[in-house]
Amino acid sequence: MVRSRRANPIIDCPLTAALAAVGGKWKMIIVYSLAERPYHFAGVRQFLPDVSQKVLTEQLRELIADDIVVREETGPLPAPVLYSLTEYGRTLLPLIDFAKAWGRAHIEHFTEERTEPARSPQPSSPPRSLPRRPKRTARSDTVSA
């Protein structure tokens, strides 16, 4: 079966493909909420109290289109539906665990910064796998006083 998927904003770019699939404010939280068990729409919404029904519906539809979430009808209409992760969607769980760990460290980084005495920031070197950016030169269109 050939699946249709949503368009990738930049063709063949893995980072934009990943961000299109799970980027944004709510998608990773939706995936996280479905990691343990399926939920009805209202159950998913309990994890996201500030999201509107419209936005949650849109986000779930996009996750379904990307084969991350499956929508299962539980009977004849108007029976509620269950949302759950697909096997493919479960491949995101290590990424979510890593994002949670990074987020925790990020919170601690700024908590420690507030409690430590002020010191001059030390420049950090970029990762070895990325080339260094060239240094900026003074712009010729700036006006000197």
C-alpha positions in Angstrom: 0.0 0.0 0.0 1.4 3.4 -1.0 0.9 6.0 1.7 0.4 9.6 0.8 2.3 12.0 3.1 2.3 15.6 3.7 4.8 17.7 1.6 8.2 18.2 3.0 9.0 22.0 2.8 12.5 21.4 1.6 12.9 18.4 -0.6 15.2 15.6 0.7 16.2 17.6 3.9 15.9 15.2 6.8 15.8 17.9 9.4 12.9 19.7 7.8 11.1 16.4 7.3 11.5 15.7 11.1 10.3 19.1 12.1 7.4 18.9 9.7 6.3 15.6 11.3 6.8 16.4 15.0 7.7 20.1 15.2 5.5 22.7 16.7 4.1 23.3 20.1 1.9 20.2 20.6 2.9 17.2 18.5 5.7 15.8 20.7 3.5 16.2 23.7 0.7 14.3 21.9 3.1 11.5 21.0 4.3 11.4 24.6 0.8 11.2 25.9 0.0 8.3 23.7 3.2 6.4 24.6 1.6 4.3 27.4 -1.8 3.6 26.0 -4.5 4.8 23.6 -6.7 7.7 24.5 -10.0 9.2 23.4 -9.8 12.8 22.2 -10.7 14.1 25.7 -8.0 12.0 27.2 -5.4 13.5 24.9 -6.7 16.9 25.6 -6.2 16.4 29.4 -2.4 16.4 28.7 -2.8 19.7 26.8 -5.2 21.9 28.8 -4.3 25.1 26.9 -4.9 23.7 23.4 -8.1 24.5 21.5 -10.2 21.7 20.1 -9.5 23.0 16.6 -5.7 23.0 17.0 -5.7 19.5 18.7 -7.8 18.1 15.8 -5.4 19.6 13.2 -2.4 18.3 15.0 -3.9 14.8 15.3 -4.8 14.8 11.6 -1.3 15.7 10.7 0.2 13.0 12.9 -2.3 10.5 11.3 -1.2 11.7 7.8 2.4 11.1 8.7 1.6 7.5 10.0 2.6 8.4 13.6 -0.8 8.1 15.1 -3.8 5.9 14.2 -7.4 6.8 14.7 -9.6 3.8 15.6 -13.3 4.0 15.5 -14.8 2.0 18.4 -18.2 1.4 17.0 -21.0 3.0 14.9 -21.2 6.7 14.8 -21.3 8.7 17.1 -19.1 6.3 19.0 -15.9 7.8 20.4 -12.6 7.1 18.7 -9.3 6.0 20.2 -6.0 7.5 19.2 -2.8 5.4 19.6 0.8 5.4 18.3 1.6 3.3 15.3 4.7 1.1 15.3 6.3 3.8 13.2 5.2 6.4 15.7 6.9 4.5 18.5 10.2 5.1 16.8 9.9 8.7 18.0 9.9 7.7 21.7 13.8 7.7 22.1 13.8 11.2 20.5 11.2 12.4 22.9 13.1 10.9 25.9 16.2 12.7 24.7 14.3 16.0 24.2 12.9 15.6 27.8 16.4 15.1 29.2 17.8 18.0 27.2 14.9 20.2 28.4 15.5 19.2 32.0 19.2 20.2 31.6 18.2 23.4 29.9 16.0 24.4 32.8 18.8 23.5 35.2 21.3 25.5 33.1 19.3 28.7 33.7 18.5 27.9 37.3 22.2 27.5 38.1 23.0 30.7 36.1 20.7 32.7 38.4 22.1 31.3 41.6 25.8 31.5 40.8 27.7 34.8 41.0 27.9 36.7 37.7 30.9 35.8 35.6 31.9 36.5 32.0 30.5 34.0 29.6 33.0 31.6 28.0 32.6 31.1 24.3 31.8 27.5 23.4 33.3 25.8 20.4 30.9 24.5 17.8 30.6 20.7 17.4 33.4 19.2 15.4 31.1 17.9 12.7 30.0 21.4 11.7 32.2 23.8 9.8 33.0 27.1 11.5 31.2 30.1 10.2 33.4 32.9 8.8 33.8 35.9 11.0 31.7 38.8 10.2 33.4 41.8 8.8 32.4 45.4 9.5 29.6 46.5 7.2 30.5 49.2 4.8 27.1 50.8 5.0 27.4 51.7 8.7 27.7 55.3 9.6 30.6 56.2 11.9 30.2 59.1 14.3 
